[in-house]
Amino acid sequence: MTKYITLSLFVMLLMNGCGESDLQNSENDHDHDLQVTVLSELRDDGRNLLIFSKTSGWRHDSIEAGIEAVGRLAGEHEVGATATEDADYFTPENLEKYDAVVFLNTTQTVFDEQHRRAFNQFIQNGGGFAGVHSASDTEYDWPWYHGLVGAYFDNHPNDPNVRNAVIDVVNPHHASTEILPERWQRDDEWYNFQSFNEGLNVLLKLDTDSYQGSDHPGNHPVAWYHEYDGGRAFYTALGHTKESFSEDLFLQHLWGGIEYAMGK
């Protein structure tokens, strides 16, 4: 299957307001019509990535740009990539094809118990998770997921919700941070969190003197990684805006986190 053959159709359908039920199956090896799209041909050597962007709450208008950007990065790095908003794709048989799953601006409850069991098993078998922005606004009633993502979203500043701030690199030796400046100034929607789990390896913190609206003055993590229940997890609170997904430094940060989640 040619790389990106279905990406343009996938993004066009989403941008035209079609729900996930309108997407056509682009894989032919399933017994029922799973709504999945191949962005970059899946590989036999195990370098494969699943992008998951289902929402049942707020839907970010950056999702389509994010799918396109991550699919492009996957192709550039010779990684197979599939995108879906269909939770029924989460079966042990399907997930075993992938090294990691990216939760790209998912919101609220996206799984039933069967999906949860399959994803739990995937992580326990050594799989990886990369959460982007509102991945922390997801699955509030699932304690295991809380442990995986590292923190739940609480609130963000408003009027405006997107504002300029400075990010301090705490750990410059990780794949997601090694290309970043020591102090990184950019626009985004800056999340406050309910609390932070123990055992997180913090990568980035906000300089809370550089903007108004932090509920964590002086200690405001916005990206971290950790090993969890047999697998690996990376989370970045960045990525609210469409512009983020055409921003070179952000994309290098995100791809470095994905590479960590993939175990590469």
C-alpha positions as CSV (number, residue, x, y, z in Angstrom):
1,M,0.0,0.0,0.0
2,T,1.5,3.4,-1.0
3,K,2.5,5.7,1.9
4,Y,-0.1,8.4,2.7
5,I,-2.6,7.0,0.2
6,T,-5.5,7.6,2.4
7,L,-4.2,10.5,4.5
8,S,-5.7,13.3,2.4
9,L,-9.1,11.6,2.3
10,F,-9.0,11.1,6.0
11,V,-8.2,14.7,6.8
12,M,-10.6,16.1,4.3
13,L,-13.5,14.1,5.7
14,L,-12.7,15.2,9.2
15,M,-12.4,18.9,8.2
16,N,-15.7,18.7,6.4
17,G,-17.3,17.8,9.7
18,C,-17.9,14.1,9.0
19,G,-18.0,12.0,12.2
20,E,-16.0,8.9,12.7
21,S,-19.0,6.8,11.5
22,D,-18.5,8.4,8.0
23,L,-15.0,7.2,7.6
24,Q,-14.5,4.1,5.4
25,N,-12.3,1.3,6.3
26,S,-8.9,1.4,4.6
27,E,-7.7,-2.0,5.8
28,N,-9.1,-5.1,4.3
29,D,-8.1,-7.7,6.8
30,H,-10.9,-7.3,9.3
31,D,-14.3,-9.0,9.5
32,H,-16.2,-5.8,10.1
33,D,-15.9,-2.2,9.0
34,L,-13.4,-0.7,11.4
35,Q,-12.8,3.0,10.7
36,V,-9.0,3.1,10.3
37,T,-6.7,4.9,7.9
38,V,-3.2,3.9,6.9
39,L,-0.9,6.9,6.9
40,S,2.3,5.1,6.3
41,E,2.6,1.5,5.4
42,L,2.9,-0.8,8.4
43,R,6.3,-2.5,8.7
44,D,7.3,-6.1,9.4
45,D,10.2,-5.0,11.6
46,G,8.0,-3.6,14.4
47,R,8.4,0.1,13.9
48,N,4.7,0.9,13.8
49,L,2.6,3.6,15.5
50,L,-1.2,4.0,16.1
51,I,-2.7,7.5,16.3
52,F,-5.9,7.6,18.3
53,S,-8.0,10.8,18.4
54,K,-11.5,9.9,19.6
55,T,-13.3,12.6,21.5
56,S,-16.5,12.6,23.5
57,G,-16.0,16.0,25.0
58,W,-14.3,19.1,23.6
59,R,-12.9,18.5,20.1
60,H,-9.7,20.4,19.3
61,D,-9.5,21.9,15.8
62,S,-5.8,20.9,15.8
63,I,-6.6,17.2,15.6
64,E,-6.6,17.0,11.8
65,A,-3.3,19.0,11.6
66,G,-1.8,16.7,14.2
67,I,-2.8,13.5,12.4
68,E,-1.3,14.9,9.2
69,A,1.9,16.0,10.9
70,V,2.5,12.8,12.9
71,G,1.8,10.7,9.8
72,R,4.3,12.7,7.8
73,L,6.9,12.4,10.5
74,A,6.3,8.6,10.7
75,G,6.9,8.4,6.9
76,E,10.1,10.4,7.2
77,H,11.4,8.2,9.9
78,E,10.4,5.0,8.2
79,V,7.8,4.2,10.8
80,G,4.4,2.6,9.8
81,A,1.4,4.6,11.1
82,T,-2.3,4.1,11.3
83,A,-4.9,6.6,12.5
84,T,-8.3,5.8,14.0
85,E,-11.1,7.3,16.1
86,D,-12.7,3.8,16.4
87,A,-12.2,2.4,19.9
88,D,-13.3,-1.0,18.5
89,Y,-9.9,-1.2,16.8
90,F,-8.4,-1.7,20.3
91,T,-8.1,-5.5,20.4
92,P,-5.1,-7.5,21.4
93,E,-4.7,-8.8,17.8
94,N,-4.7,-5.3,16.3
95,L,-2.5,-3.6,19.0
96,E,0.2,-6.2,18.8
97,K,1.1,-4.7,15.4
98,Y,2.3,-1.5,17.1
99,D,5.1,-0.3,19.3
100,A,3.2,2.7,20.7
101,V,-0.2,4.5,20.7
102,V,-0.5,8.2,20.5
103,F,-3.5,9.7,22.2
104,L,-3.8,12.9,20.1
105,N,-6.1,15.4,21.9
106,T,-8.5,12.7,23.0
107,T,-11.2,13.9,25.5
108,Q,-13.4,12.4,28.1
109,T,-14.5,8.7,28.1
110,V,-13.3,7.0,24.9
111,F,-13.2,3.3,25.9
112,D,-15.6,0.7,27.3
113,E,-14.3,-2.1,29.5
114,Q,-13.3,-4.4,26.6
115,H,-11.2,-1.6,25.0
116,R,-9.6,-0.8,28.4
117,R,-8.6,-4.4,28.9
118,A,-6.9,-4.6,25.5
119,F,-5.0,-1.4,26.0
120,N,-4.0,-2.4,29.5
121,Q,-2.6,-5.6,28.1
122,F,-0.8,-3.8,25.4
123,I,1.1,-1.6,27.9
124,Q,1.8,-4.6,30.2
125,N,3.3,-6.4,27.2
126,G,5.8,-3.6,26.8
127,G,3.9,-1.2,24.6
128,G,4.2,2.6,24.7
129,F,1.9,5.5,25.2
130,A,2.4,9.1,24.0
131,G,-0.2,11.6,25.2
132,V,-0.7,15.0,23.6
133,H,-2.4,17.9,25.4
134,S,-5.9,16.8,26.2
135,A,-4.9,13.2,26.6
136,S,-4.9,14.3,30.2
137,D,-8.6,15.3,29.8
138,T,-9.5,11.7,29.1
139,E,-10.8,8.6,31.0
140,Y,-11.3,10.3,34.4
141,D,-13.0,7.2,35.9
142,W,-10.1,4.8,35.1
143,P,-7.4,4.9,37.8
144,W,-5.0,2.8,35.7
145,Y,-5.1,5.4,32.9
146,H,-4.5,8.2,35.5
147,G,-1.3,6.4,36.5
148,L,-0.3,6.0,32.8
149,V,-0.9,9.6,31.7
150,G,0.6,11.0,35.0
151,A,-1.9,13.8,35.8
152,Y,-5.5,14.8,35.0
153,F,-6.4,18.2,33.5
154,D,-8.0,20.6,35.9
155,N,-8.4,24.0,34.2
156,H,-6.6,26.6,32.0
157,P,-6.5,30.4,31.9
158,N,-9.1,32.1,29.8
159,D,-9.6,35.3,28.0
160,P,-7.4,34.5,26.2
161,N,-6.9,30.8,26.7
162,V,-3.9,30.7,24.3
163,R,-1.1,32.9,25.6
164,N,2.7,33.4,25.4
165,A,4.9,31.8,28.1
166,V,8.4,30.6,28.6
167,I,9.2,26.9,29.1
168,D,12.3,25.8,31.0
169,V,14.0,22.6,29.9
170,V,14.5,20.5,33.1
171,N,16.2,17.5,31.4
172,P,18.0,18.3,28.1
173,H,19.2,14.7,27.6
174,H,15.9,13.2,26.5
175,A,15.0,12.6,22.9
176,S,12.1,15.0,23.3
177,T,14.2,17.8,24.7
178,E,17.7,17.5,23.3
179,I,17.0,19.9,20.4
180,L,15.2,22.5,22.5
181,P,16.6,25.8,23.7
182,E,17.2,26.0,27.5
183,R,14.4,28.6,27.7
184,W,11.7,28.1,25.0
185,Q,9.2,30.9,24.4
186,R,6.0,30.0,22.6
187,D,2.2,30.3,22.5
188,D,-0.1,27.5,23.7
189,E,-3.0,26.8,26.0
190,W,-1.3,26.1,29.4
191,Y,-3.0,23.4,31.4
192,N,-3.3,23.4,35.2
193,F,-3.5,19.9,36.7
194,Q,-5.4,18.3,39.5
195,S,-2.2,16.8,40.9
196,F,0.9,15.0,39.6
197,N,1.6,11.4,40.2
198,E,4.8,10.2,41.9
199,G,7.5,8.8,39.8
200,L,7.3,11.1,36.8
201,N,10.5,12.2,35.1
202,V,9.8,15.8,34.4
203,L,11.2,17.1,31.1
204,L,9.7,20.7,30.8
205,K,8.3,23.2,33.3
206,L,6.6,26.5,32.8
207,D,8.3,29.6,34.1
208,T,5.2,30.7,36.0
209,D,6.5,34.3,36.2
210,S,6.3,34.5,32.4
211,Y,2.5,34.4,32.2
212,Q,-0.6,34.8,34.3
213,G,-2.8,31.8,35.2
214,S,-0.7,29.1,36.7
215,D,-2.1,27.1,39.7
216,H,1.4,25.6,40.3
217,P,3.6,28.7,40.9
218,G,7.3,27.9,40.8
219,N,6.7,24.2,39.9
220,H,4.5,23.7,36.9
221,P,5.5,20.5,34.8
222,V,4.2,20.4,31.3
223,A,6.0,17.3,29.9
224,W,7.3,14.1,31.4
225,Y,8.0,10.4,30.9
226,H,8.1,7.3,33.0
227,E,8.0,3.5,32.9
228,Y,4.6,2.2,33.8
229,D,3.1,-1.3,34.3
230,G,5.6,-3.0,32.0
231,G,5.5,-0.3,29.3
232,R,6.6,3.4,28.7
233,A,4.6,6.6,28.8
234,F,5.4,10.1,27.5
235,Y,3.1,13.1,27.9
236,T,3.3,16.7,26.7
237,A,0.7,19.3,27.6
238,L,1.6,21.2,24.5
239,G,-0.3,20.9,21.3
240,H,-3.6,22.8,21.7
241,T,-3.2,25.0,18.6
242,K,-3.2,24.1,14.9
243,E,-0.1,26.2,14.6
244,S,1.8,23.8,16.9
245,F,1.7,21.1,14.3
246,S,3.6,23.2,11.8
247,E,6.1,24.4,14.4
248,D,9.5,22.7,13.9
249,L,10.6,22.7,17.6
250,F,7.3,21.4,18.8
251,L,7.3,18.6,16.2
252,Q,10.8,17.6,17.1
253,H,9.8,17.6,20.8
254,L,6.7,15.5,20.0
255,W,8.5,13.0,17.8
256,G,11.3,12.5,20.4
257,G,8.6,11.6,22.9
258,I,7.0,9.2,20.4
259,E,10.4,7.6,19.8
260,Y,10.8,7.1,23.6
261,A,7.3,5.6,23.8
262,M,8.2,3.2,20.9
263,G,11.2,2.1,22.8
264,K,13.6,3.2,20.1
